Each structure stands twice: as C-alpha cells, then as structure tokens.
Amino acid sequence: MQNKEVAWSRLYPLKFIYIFIVLGLICGCEWSGGREASGETNEIGGSDQTIVRYTGAKSPVISTTYTARKELSLTFSGLGDKDTMNRILDQLDTYRIKATFFVPGMRVAEEPGIAKAILSRGHEIENNTLNRLDMTKLSYEQAYNEIRLSNEVIRKETGVTPRYLRTKSGDYNDDVRLAAAHNGLEAVVVYSLFLHNWQGESDEEKSEYVRKYINRGGIINIDAEENFNVVESISIFAQAANDIGYKFISLDELIEHGSTKKPLDQIKGYDAAKVNPDFENSEYKLIYDKETNKKEIALTFDDWGTDYTVTKILDILALYDVKATFFLRAKGVEANPNLARAMIEEGHDVANHSYSHPVVTTLTPTQLQEDVVKAHQVITEAIQQQPTMLFRPPTGEIDDRTAKAISAIGYPDIALYDVTTFDWDSNNSAEDIVNSVLEQTQNGSVILLHMLDDIHTIEALPIAIERLKKQGYTFVKMADLIGS
C-alpha cells in the first residue's frame, strides 16, 4: 500500500511556503510532529504557555450508534488528490448520499479548494489530525497540538469548527481521548466497518462482503487517500444499503438519532436470571404447543443473522401484521444490539436461546447456568428491558437434569415446538419449508424457523403466512399463546 502521508520534504516549494505561513498565522508555534515534548513552552493563541494535561472527562469513543432506525453513516478519512475527490463527490451525488469527511489539517492547508468543495456539496468535515501520525506514540503535548492545529487550519480555511476526531488508523489511547476533550471535541469516532483495498474479489464477492457487514447505526470508514477502489466502493455500499432498505445519513445526524443505553444494573429485570447450584428439586415445564380450540398459532425464530436477513424477516412480518417471538443467540446480540432492539420496537417478543449456542446436555450444570445467565444479561442490556422469560435449548435437545438447572436460574418455561421444517439446512427449498409448515400446523402450534443467513426461510415466509391466514389462523406471540 502506497504511503501518502504528507511530509515537508515532498511539498512543492510554493505550497510549503503557503502552509508555513498559514500555520504561523494561526498559532505562531512549531509543528507538533517536529519535536519531542519535554515540558517546553509552546506559543498557543499567540502567547507562551505550557500545555497542562486536561483534568476533565475524556471524549467518548463512538464506533456505532445505538438505534433501531434503518440508518447508517458513510465516512471517509484523509484527503485524496483533486481528481479522486471530485469523483468521490460526483459518485455520492449520484446515489444521493450525504457523507462525513475526516480531513487532515495539512492537506486542507495544501488544498483548501477540495475541502470547500466537500462542504458545498452538502457533506460534513471533521478532524483527521494534522499529519495523520500514529497518535498513540505521541506525547500528550504532541497529541494535543496535532488536534489543535488541524482544528485551526480547518476553521481558517472552511469556517467549520470540527466536532469529532478520528486518527488515521482509528487507534487511540487515553491521551488521545483526553487531548480531544481538551480541544473541545465531542467524541473520538472510529468505525464499525473499515473497508481496505480489495484483494481480487469478484463483483459478487464484494457485494456479499459489504452486505454481510453493514448494520443499522453503523459507521463505515473508507480511506480516501490509500484505498485505490474508493470511488467504486461507494456504489457497492449504496446498493447493499438499498437492498436492505437502509439509508445513509450524515454522522452528526446519526449520532443525534442514537440513544444512550442504561447500564445493565439499572434495567429492571436484569437479575431475573441468577446462577443457582441448588436445582435438584426445581420444577419446569416443557412446552411444545397449546391445547386450544382457537385457530391461534405462534411463529418463532431461532439463532441470529446479519442485518440483511433479520431486517428482511422483520419487514415481511410488518407487511403481514404478524407478531413473532425471537429466541436469540446472545453472542450475536452482543456484537449487534441494534437488531435485537429493532425486534422490540416492532412489537415482537425477544427470548433466550443461550449465549454460545451449545447442546445443553453436553455442559455441566454450572457451565449451562453461566451460559444462560450471560445470555439473559446480554439480551437485557441490548433491548434495555427484561426479555420474555422463555428459554429454548439449541437443537431442541433437553433432559431432566438440564431442564432443572435452567429452571433454577429463573427460566422454568422451556419453550420447544411442534412444527419444525429443518429450514436451517440450505438444501431445503422454500417450497419444502412451506409444505412442512402447512402439513404440521394445527390449532395451538408453535412453528420453528430460523434467522440464519444463506437459507431459504425469507423466500418461504410470506408464502407460509399467506396460506396459513387463508386457512383461518391468527398469529400471536408464544408467551401470549401459552399464557405465560
């Protein structure tokens, strides 16, 4: 990968003189990367001062925002040459994307016209440090000046005062966060996905990769200087977002739309599940279905998937006004809590399907209880409320001892099913899945489906719902069906 960091020795003489004058007029101080901090005095704001370490709170770090909205942000780091940047801006216009550019102060001093063009097209500009050095290896004074000087160059050349900081690599330490706060920056922004140069992937492989890893509330980062496929990648991201039904918005708007999560111990019901070694006499219920004369059935989904798969399922359920119950593998929830929250906000129930998806009969009681309690806590924190207190064992395998161990921690209702389609097997077609559902469903049935990627459940789901409704069935959440 070509190194495009700006160095004084590579600047054209006229540009060198211009940048030197700009920085001198702004601050009258040395470039922070040019010397080691040693307690010397720097001229800040035109007067000699010693930089004193900030004693306030560090700037928070943001890699994604907590939101159930179908929104995410496209951001760029660095400032490419004029031709590249114009092509980036034209491509963003084509797809009606408003992006956020983290620009280095030195490049803005070199090419102020590019920075102004970014703003004139309706995009945001933020701070990418002065020289894009490794900020984690600088002293506090150096880090402070890298941020401050970049802020001042950007402000002088564009009139914009940055609110957020990103380092070149996204790496940071406490000094960087503290120096960011010292300079009045609201957050250190990293990313949920950093797209590097492609390595010979086909167009289909590129699309599948992007679609797999974008998520609602996510912050995508592309390096505008070092990513040789930066222009091409915009169209891939635009298509992937369109396929899921997500919209790109500016970073500032995304952060504004995000919610603040309460700590786990402040959420009612977080401790409804606790490890309990005294389980031998615990009582439990294995629930497969509901005996009823009503044509009511429960639609349930197990495990976890990407935003593409889960959002498609949620969209289908919304289209047919069906409420379902999702049994979540909490390790997936931990990585993407926004999807779990989206299920709640769309009126569905969320329940426990373990943390690591083990066959529960292969674990010791202690291992099992710790896994299920951890899942309860992860899900609770993700959805910011107590989940529905049903537990479904992965693979459906359960025995008396494991059922007692699960019951003792606070999950006496073991939620099983009477309709299974083996939809988790990609060899089963949509038609196979639909036929299995229709053949087995009766009054009070609990239907098991999965939200895994690369299976045919999404194709089968609308057909199955339509046909079951034509047969007079109504869909209710499992807890409502069984009266839990």
SULNOR-V464998 format. One record per pair of residues at least 12 apart in sequence whose ideal C-beta (glycine too) atoms are under 7 Angstrom apart, sorted by the first residue. I is the first residue (numbers start at 1). J is the second residue. If there is no record, write none. Layout:
I J
I J
This chain:
1 197
1 226
2 226
4 225
4 226
5 131
5 132
6 106
6 107
6 131
15 110
19 106
19 109
19 110
22 109
22 153
22 156
23 109
23 149
26 152
26 153
26 156
27 43
27 44
27 149
27 152
28 43
28 46
29 42
29 43
29 44
32 130
32 142
32 145
32 146
32 149
33 131
33 133
33 142
33 146
36 139
37 139
37 140
37 141
37 142
42 145
51 141
51 144
53 140
53 178
54 178
54 181
54 182
56 181
57 181
58 174
58 177
58 178
58 181
59 177
59 180
59 181
59 185
59 186
59 187
59 188
60 187
61 172
61 177
61 187
61 188
61 190
62 187
62 189
62 255
63 190
63 191
63 192
63 219
64 192
64 217
64 218
64 219
65 217
65 254
65 255
65 257
65 258
66 217
66 258
66 259
66 261
66 337
66 338
67 216
67 217
67 257
67 258
67 259
67 338
68 216
68 338
68 341
68 342
68 345
69 216
69 257
70 216
70 245
70 246
70 247
71 216
71 217
71 246
71 247
71 249
71 254
71 257
72 214
72 215
72 216
72 217
72 218
72 220
72 241
72 246
72 248
72 254
73 100
73 219
73 220
73 248
73 249
73 250
73 251
73 254
74 97
74 99
74 220
74 237
74 248
75 99
75 100
75 102
75 191
75 219
75 220
75 221
75 251
76 99
76 101
76 102
76 222
76 224
77 102
77 128
77 166
77 168
77 221
77 223
77 224
78 104
78 128
78 132
78 223
78 224
78 225
78 226
79 103
79 104
79 107
79 108
79 111
79 114
79 224
79 225
80 224
80 225
82 111
82 114
84 224
84 230
85 114
85 224
87 231
88 224
88 230
88 231
88 234
89 117
89 118
89 121
91 231
91 234
91 235
92 234
93 121
95 234
95 235
95 238
97 238
97 248
98 122
98 123
98 248
98 249
98 250
99 123
100 123
100 124
100 126
100 250
100 251
101 118
101 123
101 124
101 125
102 126
102 127
102 128
102 166
103 115
103 125
103 128
103 154
104 128
104 129
104 130
104 131
104 132
104 150
105 130
105 149
105 150
105 153
105 154
106 130
106 131
108 153
108 154
108 157
109 153
109 157
112 157
115 157
115 158
116 158
119 158
119 160
124 250
124 251
124 252
125 154
125 158
125 160
125 162
126 162
126 163
126 164
126 166
127 147
127 150
127 151
127 154
127 162
127 164
127 165
127 185
128 166
128 168
129 146
129 147
129 150
129 167
129 168
130 146
130 149
130 150
131 146
132 168
133 146
135 167
135 172
135 176
136 171
136 172
136 173
136 176
140 175
140 179
143 175
143 176
143 179
144 179
144 182
144 183
147 165
147 179
147 180
147 183
147 185
148 183
151 183
162 185
163 185
163 186
163 252
164 185
164 186
164 187
164 189
164 251
165 180
165 185
165 188
165 189
166 189
166 190
170 190
170 191
170 194
172 188
176 188
189 219
189 251
191 219
191 220
191 221
192 215
192 218
192 219
193 213
193 214
193 218
193 220
194 221
195 220
195 222
195 227
195 233
196 227
197 227
197 228
197 229
198 229
206 236
207 236
207 239
207 240
210 236
210 237
210 240
211 240
211 243
211 308
212 306
214 240
214 241
214 307
215 307
215 336
215 338
216 246
216 307
216 338
216 342
217 258
217 338
219 251
220 237
243 308
244 307
244 308
244 311
245 311
245 315
261 381
261 384
262 384
264 377
264 380
264 381
267 380
267 381
267 384
267 385
268 386
269 380
269 385
269 386
270 377
270 380
272 386
272 389
272 410
273 372
273 373
273 376
273 409
273 410
273 411
274 373
274 409
274 410
275 369
275 370
275 373
275 409
276 369
276 408
276 409
278 408
279 365
279 404
279 405
279 408
280 404
282 404
282 407
282 408
283 407
283 412
284 403
284 404
284 406
284 407
284 412
284 414
285 412
285 413
285 414
286 398
286 403
286 414
286 416
287 413
287 414
287 415
287 416
287 482
288 416
288 417
288 418
288 446
289 418
289 444
289 445
289 446
290 444
290 481
290 482
291 444
292 443
292 444
293 443
294 443
295 443
295 472
295 473
295 474
296 443
296 444
296 474
296 476
296 481
297 441
297 444
297 445
297 447
297 468
297 473
297 475
298 325
298 446
298 447
298 476
298 477
298 478
298 481
299 322
299 324
299 447
299 475
300 324
300 325
300 327
300 417
300 446
300 447
300 448
300 449
300 478
301 313
301 324
301 326
301 327
301 449
301 450
301 451
302 327
302 353
302 392
302 448
302 450
303 329
303 353
303 450
303 451
303 452
304 328
304 329
304 332
304 333
304 451
305 451
305 452
305 453
306 453
307 339
309 451
309 453
309 458
310 339
310 451
312 458
313 451
313 458
313 461
314 342
314 343
314 346
316 461
316 462
318 346
320 465
322 465
322 475
323 347
323 348
323 475
323 476
323 477
324 348
324 477
325 348
325 349
325 351
325 388
325 477
325 478
325 479
326 343
326 348
326 350
326 351
327 351
327 352
327 353
327 392
328 340
328 350
328 353
328 379
329 353
329 354
329 357
330 354
330 355
330 374
330 375
330 378
330 379
331 355
331 356
333 378
333 379
333 382
334 378
337 382
340 379
340 382
340 383
341 382
341 383
344 383
349 388
349 477
349 478
349 479
350 379
350 383
350 387
350 388
351 387
351 388
351 390
351 392
351 415
352 372
352 375
352 376
352 379
352 387
352 390
352 391
352 411
353 392
353 394
354 371
354 372
354 375
354 394
355 371
355 374
355 375
355 378
356 371
357 394
358 371
358 394
359 394
359 395
359 397
360 393
360 394
360 397
360 398
360 402
361 397
361 398
361 399
361 402
365 405
368 402
368 405
368 406
369 405
369 409
372 391
372 406
372 409
372 411
373 409
388 479
389 410
389 411
389 413
390 413
390 415
390 478
390 479
390 484
391 406
391 411
391 414
391 415
392 415
392 416
393 414
396 416
398 414
413 484
415 478
417 446
417 447
417 448
418 440
418 445
418 446
419 437
419 440
419 441
419 445
419 446
419 447
419 448
420 448
421 433
421 436
421 437
421 449
423 449
423 450
423 455
423 456
423 457
423 460
424 450
424 452
424 455
426 454
426 455
426 456
428 456
429 456
430 456
430 459
430 460
430 463
433 456
433 457
433 460
434 460
434 463
434 464
437 464
438 467
441 468
444 481
446 478
